Amino acid sequence: MFLRILLLIYFISVSYGAFARPVSYPEGWTFMTKNNEDINSAHIHYSPTSKYSLGYRIQNFKHKKYQLHALHYNHLIKRWNKKHTQANFYTKSGIGIAYSDYENYDSKKKIGGYIGISSDWETRRYYVSYENVYSKSGNFDDYFKQKFKVGIAPYIANYGSLHTWVMLEVDHNPESKSSIRYTPLLRFFKGTHMVEAGISNKKKVLLNYIVRF
């Protein structure tokens, strides 16, 4: 009986918070696709332990007309578990090949990579996260970006029910002409699936999907 209670607590904690995190439960797989006005990406990773994950990530950069295929690594540096809150701090990095057949880049390949941090704090009602990334792919691209997200759950759902979050995502790209973008969005998750959908202040669609298995 005691073991069942512990397992229930564990899976509830996974259900409420783990979707947005870059490391899954031990021996868990995650597939995600993220799409906004700048990048379409797909990413699959495996977590041997609750401390790190390894995977493959492909990113298609719409404006710069190139792709980056990378071996991706996430590492949990620190987790704070409190009675009603949890916080996490991660590093995220990747290295691989950037490819473009656009104009003068005809079928050119370059070494590409990126590194960044990710952190989050949440309760069953409130959510806050921050992440950044520095990426360089030969002479195709060289940039720094950061993202801040806040959210609130309009209701507290039971385990196994549909969970809903109302969120605001703020992206900062110092090199862009309009360096700050705001995207109100809705997050829904149930079981092992999560969907995020929103429209930015530039009237561009954001659509993300994550599944754990």
mmCIF file of the C-alpha atoms, coordinates in Angstrom:
data_MODEL
# 
_entry.id   MODEL 
# 
loop_
_atom_site.group_PDB 
_atom_site.id 
_atom_site.type_symbol 
_atom_site.label_atom_id 
_atom_site.label_alt_id 
_atom_site.label_comp_id 
_atom_site.label_asym_id 
_atom_site.label_entity_id 
_atom_site.label_seq_id 
_atom_site.pdbx_PDB_ins_code 
_atom_site.Cartn_x 
_atom_site.Cartn_y 
_atom_site.Cartn_z 
_atom_site.occupancy 
_atom_site.B_iso_or_equiv 
_atom_site.pdbx_formal_charge 
_atom_site.auth_seq_id 
_atom_site.auth_comp_id 
_atom_site.auth_asym_id 
_atom_site.auth_atom_id 
_atom_site.pdbx_PDB_model_num 
ATOM 1   C CA . MET A 1 1   ? 0.000  0.000  0.000   1.00 0.00 ? 1   MET A CA 1 
ATOM 2   C CA . PHE A 1 2   ? 2.786  2.404  0.934   1.00 0.00 ? 2   PHE A CA 1 
ATOM 3   C CA . LEU A 1 3   ? 4.584  1.638  -2.348  1.00 0.00 ? 3   LEU A CA 1 
ATOM 4   C CA . ARG A 1 4   ? 1.394  2.376  -4.316  1.00 0.00 ? 4   ARG A CA 1 
ATOM 5   C CA . ILE A 1 5   ? 1.055  5.741  -2.596  1.00 0.00 ? 5   ILE A CA 1 
ATOM 6   C CA . LEU A 1 6   ? 4.660  6.629  -3.428  1.00 0.00 ? 6   LEU A CA 1 
ATOM 7   C CA . LEU A 1 7   ? 4.140  5.644  -7.069  1.00 0.00 ? 7   LEU A CA 1 
ATOM 8   C CA . LEU A 1 8   ? 0.950  7.713  -7.276  1.00 0.00 ? 8   LEU A CA 1 
ATOM 9   C CA . ILE A 1 9   ? 2.738  10.776 -5.863  1.00 0.00 ? 9   ILE A CA 1 
ATOM 10  C CA . TYR A 1 10  ? 5.558  10.268 -8.342  1.00 0.00 ? 10  TYR A CA 1 
ATOM 11  C CA . PHE A 1 11  ? 3.291  10.040 -11.402 1.00 0.00 ? 11  PHE A CA 1 
ATOM 12  C CA . ILE A 1 12  ? 1.238  13.039 -10.276 1.00 0.00 ? 12  ILE A CA 1 
ATOM 13  C CA . SER A 1 13  ? 4.433  15.104 -10.047 1.00 0.00 ? 13  SER A CA 1 
ATOM 14  C CA . VAL A 1 14  ? 5.413  13.933 -13.540 1.00 0.00 ? 14  VAL A CA 1 
ATOM 15  C CA . SER A 1 15  ? 1.962  14.763 -14.910 1.00 0.00 ? 15  SER A CA 1 
ATOM 16  C CA . TYR A 1 16  ? 1.863  18.266 -13.453 1.00 0.00 ? 16  TYR A CA 1 
ATOM 17  C CA . GLY A 1 17  ? 5.325  19.490 -14.307 1.00 0.00 ? 17  GLY A CA 1 
ATOM 18  C CA . ALA A 1 18  ? 7.566  17.273 -16.363 1.00 0.00 ? 18  ALA A CA 1 
ATOM 19  C CA . PHE A 1 19  ? 6.252  18.105 -19.840 1.00 0.00 ? 19  PHE A CA 1 
ATOM 20  C CA . ALA A 1 20  ? 8.024  21.396 -20.226 1.00 0.00 ? 20  ALA A CA 1 
ATOM 21  C CA . ARG A 1 21  ? 11.276 20.050 -18.805 1.00 0.00 ? 21  ARG A CA 1 
ATOM 22  C CA . PRO A 1 22  ? 14.225 18.844 -20.881 1.00 0.00 ? 22  PRO A CA 1 
ATOM 23  C CA . VAL A 1 23  ? 14.777 15.647 -18.820 1.00 0.00 ? 23  VAL A CA 1 
ATOM 24  C CA . SER A 1 24  ? 12.128 12.944 -18.446 1.00 0.00 ? 24  SER A CA 1 
ATOM 25  C CA . TYR A 1 25  ? 11.745 10.197 -15.837 1.00 0.00 ? 25  TYR A CA 1 
ATOM 26  C CA . PRO A 1 26  ? 14.431 7.420  -15.854 1.00 0.00 ? 26  PRO A CA 1 
ATOM 27  C CA . GLU A 1 27  ? 14.369 5.318  -19.050 1.00 0.00 ? 27  GLU A CA 1 
ATOM 28  C CA . GLY A 1 28  ? 11.693 7.572  -20.522 1.00 0.00 ? 28  GLY A CA 1 
ATOM 29  C CA . TRP A 1 29  ? 11.499 8.789  -24.134 1.00 0.00 ? 29  TRP A CA 1 
ATOM 30  C CA . THR A 1 30  ? 10.198 12.175 -25.246 1.00 0.00 ? 30  THR A CA 1 
ATOM 31  C CA . PHE A 1 31  ? 9.235  13.459 -28.682 1.00 0.00 ? 31  PHE A CA 1 
ATOM 32  C CA . MET A 1 32  ? 8.506  17.137 -29.263 1.00 0.00 ? 32  MET A CA 1 
ATOM 33  C CA . THR A 1 33  ? 7.902  19.470 -32.161 1.00 0.00 ? 33  THR A CA 1 
ATOM 34  C CA . LYS A 1 34  ? 8.004  23.256 -31.804 1.00 0.00 ? 34  LYS A CA 1 
ATOM 35  C CA . ASN A 1 35  ? 6.923  25.744 -34.435 1.00 0.00 ? 35  ASN A CA 1 
ATOM 36  C CA . ASN A 1 36  ? 6.919  29.536 -34.536 1.00 0.00 ? 36  ASN A CA 1 
ATOM 37  C CA . GLU A 1 37  ? 7.629  32.263 -37.071 1.00 0.00 ? 37  GLU A CA 1 
ATOM 38  C CA . ASP A 1 38  ? 11.419 31.717 -36.864 1.00 0.00 ? 38  ASP A CA 1 
ATOM 39  C CA . ILE A 1 39  ? 12.017 27.987 -36.456 1.00 0.00 ? 39  ILE A CA 1 
ATOM 40  C CA . ASN A 1 40  ? 10.386 24.603 -37.056 1.00 0.00 ? 40  ASN A CA 1 
ATOM 41  C CA . SER A 1 41  ? 12.038 21.915 -34.960 1.00 0.00 ? 41  SER A CA 1 
ATOM 42  C CA . ALA A 1 42  ? 11.664 18.256 -34.008 1.00 0.00 ? 42  ALA A CA 1 
ATOM 43  C CA . HIS A 1 43  ? 13.469 16.599 -31.133 1.00 0.00 ? 43  HIS A CA 1 
ATOM 44  C CA . ILE A 1 44  ? 13.525 13.098 -29.671 1.00 0.00 ? 44  ILE A CA 1 
ATOM 45  C CA . HIS A 1 45  ? 15.496 12.212 -26.551 1.00 0.00 ? 45  HIS A CA 1 
ATOM 46  C CA . TYR A 1 46  ? 16.060 9.425  -24.045 1.00 0.00 ? 46  TYR A CA 1 
ATOM 47  C CA . SER A 1 47  ? 16.652 9.929  -20.308 1.00 0.00 ? 47  SER A CA 1 
ATOM 48  C CA . PRO A 1 48  ? 18.825 7.148  -18.824 1.00 0.00 ? 48  PRO A CA 1 
ATOM 49  C CA . THR A 1 49  ? 18.377 8.802  -15.420 1.00 0.00 ? 49  THR A CA 1 
ATOM 50  C CA . SER A 1 50  ? 16.450 11.778 -14.024 1.00 0.00 ? 50  SER A CA 1 
ATOM 51  C CA . LYS A 1 51  ? 19.641 13.855 -14.311 1.00 0.00 ? 51  LYS A CA 1 
ATOM 52  C CA . TYR A 1 52  ? 20.266 13.985 -18.066 1.00 0.00 ? 52  TYR A CA 1 
ATOM 53  C CA . SER A 1 53  ? 18.926 13.155 -21.516 1.00 0.00 ? 53  SER A CA 1 
ATOM 54  C CA . LEU A 1 54  ? 20.476 12.523 -24.930 1.00 0.00 ? 54  LEU A CA 1 
ATOM 55  C CA . GLY A 1 55  ? 18.803 12.874 -28.283 1.00 0.00 ? 55  GLY A CA 1 
ATOM 56  C CA . TYR A 1 56  ? 18.637 14.075 -31.867 1.00 0.00 ? 56  TYR A CA 1 
ATOM 57  C CA . ARG A 1 57  ? 17.312 17.491 -32.833 1.00 0.00 ? 57  ARG A CA 1 
ATOM 58  C CA . ILE A 1 58  ? 16.617 19.031 -36.231 1.00 0.00 ? 58  ILE A CA 1 
ATOM 59  C CA . GLN A 1 59  ? 15.896 22.749 -36.629 1.00 0.00 ? 59  GLN A CA 1 
ATOM 60  C CA . ASN A 1 60  ? 14.765 24.499 -39.784 1.00 0.00 ? 60  ASN A CA 1 
ATOM 61  C CA . PHE A 1 61  ? 15.547 28.237 -39.709 1.00 0.00 ? 61  PHE A CA 1 
ATOM 62  C CA . LYS A 1 62  ? 12.991 29.839 -41.989 1.00 0.00 ? 62  LYS A CA 1 
ATOM 63  C CA . HIS A 1 63  ? 14.530 33.273 -42.537 1.00 0.00 ? 63  HIS A CA 1 
ATOM 64  C CA . LYS A 1 64  ? 18.184 32.219 -42.759 1.00 0.00 ? 64  LYS A CA 1 
ATOM 65  C CA . LYS A 1 65  ? 17.296 29.250 -45.016 1.00 0.00 ? 65  LYS A CA 1 
ATOM 66  C CA . TYR A 1 66  ? 19.333 26.495 -43.347 1.00 0.00 ? 66  TYR A CA 1 
ATOM 67  C CA . GLN A 1 67  ? 18.901 23.404 -41.190 1.00 0.00 ? 67  GLN A CA 1 
ATOM 68  C CA . LEU A 1 68  ? 20.840 22.251 -38.132 1.00 0.00 ? 68  LEU A CA 1 
ATOM 69  C CA . HIS A 1 69  ? 21.035 18.536 -37.326 1.00 0.00 ? 69  HIS A CA 1 
ATOM 70  C CA . ALA A 1 70  ? 22.461 18.058 -33.843 1.00 0.00 ? 70  ALA A CA 1 
ATOM 71  C CA . LEU A 1 71  ? 23.210 15.571 -31.108 1.00 0.00 ? 71  LEU A CA 1 
ATOM 72  C CA . HIS A 1 72  ? 21.430 17.205 -28.163 1.00 0.00 ? 72  HIS A CA 1 
ATOM 73  C CA . TYR A 1 73  ? 22.316 16.930 -24.451 1.00 0.00 ? 73  TYR A CA 1 
ATOM 74  C CA . ASN A 1 74  ? 20.290 18.176 -21.453 1.00 0.00 ? 74  ASN A CA 1 
ATOM 75  C CA . HIS A 1 75  ? 21.605 18.115 -17.887 1.00 0.00 ? 75  HIS A CA 1 
ATOM 76  C CA . LEU A 1 76  ? 19.745 18.764 -14.647 1.00 0.00 ? 76  LEU A CA 1 
ATOM 77  C CA . ILE A 1 77  ? 22.092 20.841 -12.479 1.00 0.00 ? 77  ILE A CA 1 
ATOM 78  C CA . LYS A 1 78  ? 19.806 21.356 -9.492  1.00 0.00 ? 78  LYS A CA 1 
ATOM 79  C CA . ARG A 1 79  ? 16.249 20.580 -8.387  1.00 0.00 ? 79  ARG A CA 1 
ATOM 80  C CA . TRP A 1 80  ? 14.495 22.177 -5.420  1.00 0.00 ? 80  TRP A CA 1 
ATOM 81  C CA . ASN A 1 81  ? 11.520 20.206 -4.071  1.00 0.00 ? 81  ASN A CA 1 
ATOM 82  C CA . LYS A 1 82  ? 9.340  21.974 -1.509  1.00 0.00 ? 82  LYS A CA 1 
ATOM 83  C CA . LYS A 1 83  ? 5.978  21.058 -0.043  1.00 0.00 ? 83  LYS A CA 1 
ATOM 84  C CA . HIS A 1 84  ? 3.958  23.095 -2.568  1.00 0.00 ? 84  HIS A CA 1 
ATOM 85  C CA . THR A 1 85  ? 6.566  24.184 -5.130  1.00 0.00 ? 85  THR A CA 1 
ATOM 86  C CA . GLN A 1 86  ? 9.302  22.828 -7.342  1.00 0.00 ? 86  GLN A CA 1 
ATOM 87  C CA . ALA A 1 87  ? 12.147 24.561 -9.196  1.00 0.00 ? 87  ALA A CA 1 
ATOM 88  C CA . ASN A 1 88  ? 14.744 23.279 -11.679 1.00 0.00 ? 88  ASN A CA 1 
ATOM 89  C CA . PHE A 1 89  ? 17.918 24.504 -13.346 1.00 0.00 ? 89  PHE A CA 1 
ATOM 90  C CA . TYR A 1 90  ? 19.303 22.871 -16.514 1.00 0.00 ? 90  TYR A CA 1 
ATOM 91  C CA . THR A 1 91  ? 21.996 23.287 -19.117 1.00 0.00 ? 91  THR A CA 1 
ATOM 92  C CA . LYS A 1 92  ? 21.191 22.451 -22.744 1.00 0.00 ? 92  LYS A CA 1 
ATOM 93  C CA . SER A 1 93  ? 23.674 22.001 -25.580 1.00 0.00 ? 93  SER A CA 1 
ATOM 94  C CA . GLY A 1 94  ? 24.054 20.466 -28.992 1.00 0.00 ? 94  GLY A CA 1 
ATOM 95  C CA . ILE A 1 95  ? 26.598 19.964 -31.771 1.00 0.00 ? 95  ILE A CA 1 
ATOM 96  C CA . GLY A 1 96  ? 26.134 18.803 -35.337 1.00 0.00 ? 96  GLY A CA 1 
ATOM 97  C CA . ILE A 1 97  ? 25.979 19.794 -38.991 1.00 0.00 ? 97  ILE A CA 1 
ATOM 98  C CA . ALA A 1 98  ? 24.338 22.876 -40.487 1.00 0.00 ? 98  ALA A CA 1 
ATOM 99  C CA . TYR A 1 99  ? 23.192 22.506 -44.090 1.00 0.00 ? 99  TYR A CA 1 
ATOM 100 C CA . SER A 1 100 ? 21.887 24.942 -46.706 1.00 0.00 ? 100 SER A CA 1 
ATOM 101 C CA . ASP A 1 101 ? 21.227 24.881 -50.440 1.00 0.00 ? 101 ASP A CA 1 
ATOM 102 C CA . TYR A 1 102 ? 20.019 28.484 -50.535 1.00 0.00 ? 102 TYR A CA 1 
ATOM 103 C CA . GLU A 1 103 ? 21.573 30.757 -53.222 1.00 0.00 ? 103 GLU A CA 1 
ATOM 104 C CA . ASN A 1 104 ? 25.354 31.069 -52.626 1.00 0.00 ? 104 ASN A CA 1 
ATOM 105 C CA . TYR A 1 105 ? 25.227 28.370 -49.927 1.00 0.00 ? 105 TYR A CA 1 
ATOM 106 C CA . ASP A 1 106 ? 24.438 25.694 -52.542 1.00 0.00 ? 106 ASP A CA 1 
ATOM 107 C CA . SER A 1 107 ? 24.684 22.369 -50.676 1.00 0.00 ? 107 SER A CA 1 
ATOM 108 C CA . LYS A 1 108 ? 27.162 23.757 -48.165 1.00 0.00 ? 108 LYS A CA 1 
ATOM 109 C CA . LYS A 1 109 ? 27.738 22.040 -44.808 1.00 0.00 ? 109 LYS A CA 1 
ATOM 110 C CA . LYS A 1 110 ? 29.188 23.673 -41.701 1.00 0.00 ? 110 LYS A CA 1 
ATOM 111 C CA . ILE A 1 111 ? 29.837 22.618 -38.126 1.00 0.00 ? 111 ILE A CA 1 
ATOM 112 C CA . GLY A 1 112 ? 27.089 24.046 -35.915 1.00 0.00 ? 112 GLY A CA 1 
ATOM 113 C CA . GLY A 1 113 ? 26.250 24.037 -32.254 1.00 0.00 ? 113 GLY A CA 1 
ATOM 114 C CA . TYR A 1 114 ? 24.539 25.792 -29.380 1.00 0.00 ? 114 TYR A CA 1 
ATOM 115 C CA . ILE A 1 115 ? 24.585 26.098 -25.597 1.00 0.00 ? 115 ILE A CA 1 
ATOM 116 C CA . GLY A 1 116 ? 22.163 27.607 -23.103 1.00 0.00 ? 116 GLY A CA 1 
ATOM 117 C CA . ILE A 1 117 ? 20.418 27.366 -19.762 1.00 0.00 ? 117 ILE A CA 1 
ATOM 118 C CA . SER A 1 118 ? 16.842 26.676 -18.720 1.00 0.00 ? 118 SER A CA 1 
ATOM 119 C CA . SER A 1 119 ? 15.085 27.192 -15.396 1.00 0.00 ? 119 SER A CA 1 
ATOM 120 C CA . ASP A 1 120 ? 11.531 26.945 -14.072 1.00 0.00 ? 120 ASP A CA 1 
ATOM 121 C CA . TRP A 1 121 ? 9.523  27.409 -10.885 1.00 0.00 ? 121 TRP A CA 1 
ATOM 122 C CA . GLU A 1 122 ? 5.969  26.216 -10.400 1.00 0.00 ? 122 GLU A CA 1 
ATOM 123 C CA . THR A 1 123 ? 3.103  25.352 -8.129  1.00 0.00 ? 123 THR A CA 1 
ATOM 124 C CA . ARG A 1 124 ? -0.158 23.706 -9.151  1.00 0.00 ? 124 ARG A CA 1 
ATOM 125 C CA . ARG A 1 125 ? -1.474 27.221 -9.854  1.00 0.00 ? 125 ARG A CA 1 
ATOM 126 C CA . TYR A 1 126 ? 1.489  29.308 -11.078 1.00 0.00 ? 126 TYR A CA 1 
ATOM 127 C CA . TYR A 1 127 ? 4.343  28.755 -13.506 1.00 0.00 ? 127 TYR A CA 1 
ATOM 128 C CA . VAL A 1 128 ? 7.448  30.803 -14.389 1.00 0.00 ? 128 VAL A CA 1 
ATOM 129 C CA . SER A 1 129 ? 10.338 29.831 -16.678 1.00 0.00 ? 129 SER A CA 1 
ATOM 130 C CA . TYR A 1 130 ? 13.387 31.364 -18.341 1.00 0.00 ? 130 TYR A CA 1 
ATOM 131 C CA . GLU A 1 131 ? 15.755 30.023 -20.984 1.00 0.00 ? 131 GLU A CA 1 
ATOM 132 C CA . ASN A 1 132 ? 18.437 31.294 -23.319 1.00 0.00 ? 132 ASN A CA 1 
ATOM 133 C CA . VAL A 1 133 ? 20.624 29.954 -26.104 1.00 0.00 ? 133 VAL A CA 1 
ATOM 134 C CA . TYR A 1 134 ? 23.735 30.999 -27.978 1.00 0.00 ? 134 TYR A CA 1 
ATOM 135 C CA . SER A 1 135 ? 24.019 29.319 -31.388 1.00 0.00 ? 135 SER A CA 1 
ATOM 136 C CA . LYS A 1 136 ? 26.630 29.431 -34.139 1.00 0.00 ? 136 LYS A CA 1 
ATOM 137 C CA . SER A 1 137 ? 26.477 27.564 -37.438 1.00 0.00 ? 137 SER A CA 1 
ATOM 138 C CA . GLY A 1 138 ? 29.513 28.450 -39.548 1.00 0.00 ? 138 GLY A CA 1 
ATOM 139 C CA . ASN A 1 139 ? 28.808 31.574 -41.577 1.00 0.00 ? 139 ASN A CA 1 
ATOM 140 C CA . PHE A 1 140 ? 25.084 30.726 -41.841 1.00 0.00 ? 140 PHE A CA 1 
ATOM 141 C CA . ASP A 1 141 ? 24.096 32.200 -38.497 1.00 0.00 ? 141 ASP A CA 1 
ATOM 142 C CA . ASP A 1 142 ? 25.361 33.480 -35.146 1.00 0.00 ? 142 ASP A CA 1 
ATOM 143 C CA . TYR A 1 143 ? 22.823 34.578 -32.530 1.00 0.00 ? 143 TYR A CA 1 
ATOM 144 C CA . PHE A 1 144 ? 21.765 34.847 -28.891 1.00 0.00 ? 144 PHE A CA 1 
ATOM 145 C CA . LYS A 1 145 ? 18.106 34.550 -27.853 1.00 0.00 ? 145 LYS A CA 1 
ATOM 146 C CA . GLN A 1 146 ? 16.235 34.376 -24.576 1.00 0.00 ? 146 GLN A CA 1 
ATOM 147 C CA . LYS A 1 147 ? 12.679 33.524 -23.564 1.00 0.00 ? 147 LYS A CA 1 
ATOM 148 C CA . PHE A 1 148 ? 10.553 34.224 -20.481 1.00 0.00 ? 148 PHE A CA 1 
ATOM 149 C CA . LYS A 1 149 ? 7.219  32.534 -19.792 1.00 0.00 ? 149 LYS A CA 1 
ATOM 150 C CA . VAL A 1 150 ? 4.587  32.998 -17.065 1.00 0.00 ? 150 VAL A CA 1 
ATOM 151 C CA . GLY A 1 151 ? 1.387  31.056 -16.593 1.00 0.00 ? 151 GLY A CA 1 
ATOM 152 C CA . ILE A 1 152 ? -1.604 30.469 -14.376 1.00 0.00 ? 152 ILE A CA 1 
ATOM 153 C CA . ALA A 1 153 ? -3.973 27.508 -14.146 1.00 0.00 ? 153 ALA A CA 1 
ATOM 154 C CA . PRO A 1 154 ? -7.598 28.746 -14.107 1.00 0.00 ? 154 PRO A CA 1 
ATOM 155 C CA . TYR A 1 155 ? -8.597 25.585 -12.244 1.00 0.00 ? 155 TYR A CA 1 
ATOM 156 C CA . ILE A 1 156 ? -6.800 22.817 -10.337 1.00 0.00 ? 156 ILE A CA 1 
ATOM 157 C CA . ALA A 1 157 ? -7.457 19.543 -12.124 1.00 0.00 ? 157 ALA A CA 1 
ATOM 158 C CA . ASN A 1 158 ? -7.337 16.085 -10.615 1.00 0.00 ? 158 ASN A CA 1 
ATOM 159 C CA . TYR A 1 159 ? -4.778 13.482 -11.617 1.00 0.00 ? 159 TYR A CA 1 
ATOM 160 C CA . GLY A 1 160 ? -5.649 12.041 -15.037 1.00 0.00 ? 160 GLY A CA 1 
ATOM 161 C CA . SER A 1 161 ? -7.914 14.970 -15.961 1.00 0.00 ? 161 SER A CA 1 
ATOM 162 C CA . LEU A 1 162 ? -7.368 17.650 -18.589 1.00 0.00 ? 162 LEU A CA 1 
ATOM 163 C CA . HIS A 1 163 ? -5.031 20.355 -17.271 1.00 0.00 ? 163 HIS A CA 1 
ATOM 164 C CA . THR A 1 164 ? -5.172 23.877 -18.721 1.00 0.00 ? 164 THR A CA 1 
ATOM 165 C CA . TRP A 1 165 ? -2.754 26.802 -18.393 1.00 0.00 ? 165 TRP A CA 1 
ATOM 166 C CA . VAL A 1 166 ? -3.095 30.376 -19.648 1.00 0.00 ? 166 VAL A CA 1 
ATOM 167 C CA . MET A 1 167 ? 0.372  31.702 -20.487 1.00 0.00 ? 167 MET A CA 1 
ATOM 168 C CA . LEU A 1 168 ? 2.348  34.599 -21.874 1.00 0.00 ? 168 LEU A CA 1 
ATOM 169 C CA . GLU A 1 169 ? 5.644  33.952 -23.654 1.00 0.00 ? 169 GLU A CA 1 
ATOM 170 C CA . VAL A 1 170 ? 8.102  36.801 -24.230 1.00 0.00 ? 170 VAL A CA 1 
ATOM 171 C CA . ASP A 1 171 ? 10.959 36.256 -26.704 1.00 0.00 ? 171 ASP A CA 1 
ATOM 172 C CA . HIS A 1 172 ? 13.962 38.570 -26.905 1.00 0.00 ? 172 HIS A CA 1 
ATOM 173 C CA . ASN A 1 173 ? 16.184 38.472 -29.981 1.00 0.00 ? 173 ASN A CA 1 
ATOM 174 C CA . PRO A 1 174 ? 18.678 41.376 -29.778 1.00 0.00 ? 174 PRO A CA 1 
ATOM 175 C CA . GLU A 1 175 ? 19.607 41.100 -33.474 1.00 0.00 ? 175 GLU A CA 1 
ATOM 176 C CA . SER A 1 176 ? 16.056 41.392 -34.771 1.00 0.00 ? 176 SER A CA 1 
ATOM 177 C CA . LYS A 1 177 ? 14.551 44.721 -35.870 1.00 0.00 ? 177 LYS A CA 1 
ATOM 178 C CA . SER A 1 178 ? 11.618 44.151 -33.516 1.00 0.00 ? 178 SER A CA 1 
ATOM 179 C CA . SER A 1 179 ? 13.658 42.490 -30.788 1.00 0.00 ? 179 SER A CA 1 
ATOM 180 C CA . ILE A 1 180 ? 10.788 41.587 -28.440 1.00 0.00 ? 180 ILE A CA 1 
ATOM 181 C CA . ARG A 1 181 ? 7.859  39.340 -29.343 1.00 0.00 ? 181 ARG A CA 1 
ATOM 182 C CA . TYR A 1 182 ? 4.835  38.603 -27.128 1.00 0.00 ? 182 TYR A CA 1 
ATOM 183 C CA . THR A 1 183 ? 2.793  35.416 -27.548 1.00 0.00 ? 183 THR A CA 1 
ATOM 184 C CA . PRO A 1 184 ? -0.313 34.731 -25.430 1.00 0.00 ? 184 PRO A CA 1 
ATOM 185 C CA . LEU A 1 185 ? -0.936 30.984 -25.516 1.00 0.00 ? 185 LEU A CA 1 
ATOM 186 C CA . LEU A 1 186 ? -2.909 28.118 -24.030 1.00 0.00 ? 186 LEU A CA 1 
ATOM 187 C CA . ARG A 1 187 ? -1.313 24.934 -22.733 1.00 0.00 ? 187 ARG A CA 1 
ATOM 188 C CA . PHE A 1 188 ? -3.310 21.705 -22.458 1.00 0.00 ? 188 PHE A CA 1 
ATOM 189 C CA . PHE A 1 189 ? -2.069 18.386 -21.187 1.00 0.00 ? 189 PHE A CA 1 
ATOM 190 C CA . LYS A 1 190 ? -3.573 15.077 -20.264 1.00 0.00 ? 190 LYS A CA 1 
ATOM 191 C CA . GLY A 1 191 ? -1.882 11.753 -19.683 1.00 0.00 ? 191 GLY A CA 1 
ATOM 192 C CA . THR A 1 192 ? 1.343  11.761 -21.705 1.00 0.00 ? 192 THR A CA 1 
ATOM 193 C CA . HIS A 1 193 ? 0.400  14.447 -24.244 1.00 0.00 ? 193 HIS A CA 1 
ATOM 194 C CA . MET A 1 194 ? 0.775  18.227 -24.171 1.00 0.00 ? 194 MET A CA 1 
ATOM 195 C CA . VAL A 1 195 ? -0.190 20.906 -26.717 1.00 0.00 ? 195 VAL A CA 1 
ATOM 196 C CA . GLU A 1 196 ? 0.603  24.637 -26.700 1.00 0.00 ? 196 GLU A CA 1 
ATOM 197 C CA . ALA A 1 197 ? -1.026 27.034 -29.161 1.00 0.00 ? 197 ALA A CA 1 
ATOM 198 C CA . GLY A 1 198 ? -0.954 30.812 -29.473 1.00 0.00 ? 198 GLY A CA 1 
ATOM 199 C CA . ILE A 1 199 ? -0.641 33.841 -31.745 1.00 0.00 ? 199 ILE A CA 1 
ATOM 200 C CA . SER A 1 200 ? 2.100  36.450 -31.298 1.00 0.00 ? 200 SER A CA 1 
ATOM 201 C CA . ASN A 1 201 ? 1.803  40.225 -31.463 1.00 0.00 ? 201 ASN A CA 1 
ATOM 202 C CA . LYS A 1 202 ? 3.137  39.846 -35.037 1.00 0.00 ? 202 LYS A CA 1 
ATOM 203 C CA . LYS A 1 203 ? 0.102  37.675 -35.826 1.00 0.00 ? 203 LYS A CA 1 
ATOM 204 C CA . LYS A 1 204 ? 2.249  34.555 -36.240 1.00 0.00 ? 204 LYS A CA 1 
ATOM 205 C CA . VAL A 1 205 ? 1.170  31.125 -35.011 1.00 0.00 ? 205 VAL A CA 1 
ATOM 206 C CA . LEU A 1 206 ? 2.960  29.185 -32.278 1.00 0.00 ? 206 LEU A CA 1 
ATOM 207 C CA . LEU A 1 207 ? 2.208  25.451 -32.081 1.00 0.00 ? 207 LEU A CA 1 
ATOM 208 C CA . ASN A 1 208 ? 4.089  22.975 -29.873 1.00 0.00 ? 208 ASN A CA 1 
ATOM 209 C CA . TYR A 1 209 ? 3.428  19.308 -29.165 1.00 0.00 ? 209 TYR A CA 1 
ATOM 210 C CA . ILE A 1 210 ? 5.140  16.980 -26.673 1.00 0.00 ? 210 ILE A CA 1 
ATOM 211 C CA . VAL A 1 211 ? 4.526  13.308 -25.882 1.00 0.00 ? 211 VAL A CA 1 
ATOM 212 C CA . ARG A 1 212 ? 6.252  11.090 -23.279 1.00 0.00 ? 212 ARG A CA 1 
ATOM 213 C CA . PHE A 1 213 ? 6.526  7.329  -23.753 1.00 0.00 ? 213 PHE A CA 1 
# 
